[in-house]
Amino acid sequence: MAIFGAIMNARLLEELPLRIPADVVESLSGRVTELLSTPTAIRALPRDVASGVTSSVEVALQDVFFWAVPIMVLSFVLSWRLKEIPLRETVGDIPAIEGIEEATVANKTRI
C-alpha cells in the first residue's frame, strides 16, 4: 500500500501543476497538494481549478492501477509455486514429542 501511495503522490505532484492555471500555482508557491486538503475545499475551488484537481487525481489513480495489475499477476503466478502442506486428518490428536512419552512411562513404572 505504501508503494501505491508513493506512486499516486508522485503522479499528483507532476500532474497538478500541469492541469491547473499558472496563477493558482504561483499563489500557492508551488505547494499544489494543499488543494487536496478536504473534499469541501475542492468543491469551493473555481470550476477550472477543481476540474484540474479531479483530472489530476484520475491520472494518478490510473497509474496506481497500471502498476498494481502486473504485481497482482506476478503474485498469482508465484502462488502456484508454493509448496502444499496438507491439513491434519484428525481432530484433537496431539502430536507426540520425543522424550516426553518415554519419561512418563518410566515414571509410571517406578510407582
C-alpha positions as CSV (number, residue, x, y, z in Angstrom):
1,M,0.0,0.0,0.0
2,A,2.9,2.3,0.8
3,I,4.3,1.8,-2.7
4,F,1.0,2.6,-4.3
5,G,0.6,5.7,-2.2
6,A,4.0,6.9,-3.2
7,I,3.2,6.3,-6.9
8,M,-0.1,8.3,-6.5
9,N,1.6,11.2,-4.7
10,A,4.4,11.4,-7.2
11,R,2.0,11.5,-10.1
12,L,-0.1,14.1,-8.3
13,L,2.9,16.3,-7.9
14,E,3.6,16.0,-11.6
15,E,0.0,16.4,-12.8
16,L,-1.4,19.2,-10.6
17,P,0.9,22.0,-11.9
18,L,0.2,21.0,-15.5
19,R,-3.6,20.9,-15.1
20,I,-4.4,23.9,-13.0
21,P,-4.0,27.6,-14.1
22,A,-0.5,29.0,-13.6
23,D,-1.7,31.9,-11.4
24,V,-3.1,29.4,-8.9
25,V,0.2,27.6,-8.8
26,E,2.0,30.9,-8.2
27,S,-0.4,31.9,-5.4
28,L,0.3,28.5,-3.7
29,S,4.1,29.0,-4.0
30,G,4.3,25.6,-5.7
31,R,2.6,23.7,-2.8
32,V,-0.2,22.5,-5.1
33,T,-1.0,19.5,-2.8
34,E,-2.7,22.0,-0.4
35,L,-5.6,22.0,-2.9
36,L,-6.3,18.4,-1.8
37,S,-6.8,19.1,1.9
38,T,-10.5,18.3,2.1
39,P,-13.4,17.5,-0.3
40,T,-15.1,20.6,0.9
41,A,-12.1,22.7,-0.1
42,I,-12.0,21.1,-3.5
43,R,-15.8,21.9,-4.0
44,A,-15.1,25.5,-3.0
45,L,-12.5,26.0,-5.8
46,P,-13.3,27.7,-9.0
47,R,-14.6,25.4,-11.7
48,D,-11.4,25.4,-13.8
49,V,-9.2,24.7,-10.8
50,A,-11.5,21.9,-9.4
51,S,-11.6,20.2,-12.8
52,G,-7.8,20.3,-12.9
53,V,-7.6,18.8,-9.5
54,T,-10.1,16.0,-10.3
55,S,-8.4,15.2,-13.6
56,S,-5.0,15.0,-11.8
57,V,-6.4,12.6,-9.3
58,E,-7.9,10.5,-12.1
59,V,-4.5,10.2,-13.9
60,A,-2.7,9.4,-10.6
61,L,-5.3,6.6,-9.9
62,Q,-4.9,5.2,-13.4
63,D,-1.1,4.9,-12.8
64,V,-1.7,3.2,-9.5
65,F,-3.8,0.5,-11.2
66,F,-1.4,0.4,-14.1
67,W,1.4,-0.7,-11.6
68,A,-1.0,-2.9,-9.5
69,V,-2.0,-5.2,-12.3
70,P,1.5,-6.6,-13.1
71,I,2.2,-7.1,-9.4
72,M,-1.1,-8.9,-9.0
73,V,-0.4,-11.2,-11.9
74,L,3.1,-11.9,-10.7
75,S,1.7,-12.7,-7.2
76,F,-0.8,-15.1,-8.7
77,V,1.9,-16.9,-10.8
78,L,4.2,-17.2,-7.7
79,S,1.4,-18.6,-5.6
80,W,1.4,-21.7,-7.9
81,R,5.0,-22.3,-6.7
82,L,4.0,-22.5,-3.1
83,K,4.5,-26.0,-1.5
84,E,1.3,-27.6,-0.5
85,I,1.1,-28.6,3.2
86,P,-1.8,-31.0,3.8
87,L,-4.1,-30.4,6.7
88,R,-4.4,-32.9,9.6
89,E,-6.9,-35.6,9.1
90,T,-7.9,-36.0,12.7
91,V,-9.2,-33.6,15.4
92,G,-7.8,-33.4,18.9
93,D,-4.8,-35.6,18.5
94,I,-1.7,-34.0,20.0
95,P,1.5,-35.0,18.2
96,A,3.9,-36.9,20.4
97,I,7.0,-35.1,21.4
98,E,10.2,-37.2,21.6
99,G,11.3,-37.9,25.1
100,I,8.1,-36.8,26.9
101,E,6.3,-40.1,26.4
102,E,9.3,-42.2,27.4
103,A,9.8,-40.1,30.6
104,T,6.1,-40.5,31.5
105,V,6.2,-44.3,31.0
106,A,9.4,-44.5,33.1
107,N,7.8,-42.5,36.0
108,K,4.7,-44.8,36.0
109,T,6.8,-47.9,36.3
110,R,8.5,-46.6,39.4
111,I,5.3,-46.2,41.3
